[in-house]
């Protein structure tokens, strides 16, 4: 069980199989070469959005992870928490990604997405260097 202090109280989050099933079904893509077959990829999509700093994705991930937990935090309370000047939003992103990196159900996919994003970033940086060298 993972916890964040929200509005003065410790709120639990569960990034287990129930979380994985729920978040995965939120986004699906067609499977290439197979008619009418779709693959659920919600976790991959959400991790990528978290890495991009998408606050709506952060609230959605926390809301799903708090499902079935006590106390149950509402989306309105999460919104208030995110909007608060006292909330270090960067820390909340880091902690949430940390939860996803360590939970058994989400670890492999999360680390894979992070690796893919890093590779793409390195490719873009290499292309930029090549452009700069060509212009020099």
Beta strands, then each sheet from edge to edge (+ up, - down):
strand 1: 2-6
strand 2: 9-13
strand 3: 28-30
strand 4: 38-40
sheet 1: 1+ 2-
sheet 2: 3+ 4-
end
